[in-house]
Amino acid sequence: MTDLTEAADALRRQHPIYRNRNTGVTWQVEQSTGDTVWLRDIVGHTQQRLLNELDNSETWERVA
C-alpha cells in the first residue's frame, strides 16, 4: 500500500461517507460532536443529523 492510499483510508475512517437511499445524495461526515454529526454534500450543502439516524440501513448506506 502506498502512503497516499494509507492517507486516504485514514481520512475515510475519520470522515466516513454515507449515501441517502431515498434521495441518492452522497454526504461526508465533516464533524462529529457527541451524538450529533454535520454532513456536507458535493455542492457544499450541510445538514445536522443525530448519529443514530445514520445507523438506519433503510435510509442510509455507508459507502466509505
ABEGO torsion letter per residue (X at the ends): XBAAAAAAAAAAAABBBBBBAAAGBBBBBABBBEABBBBBBAAGBBBBBBAAAAABAAABBBAX
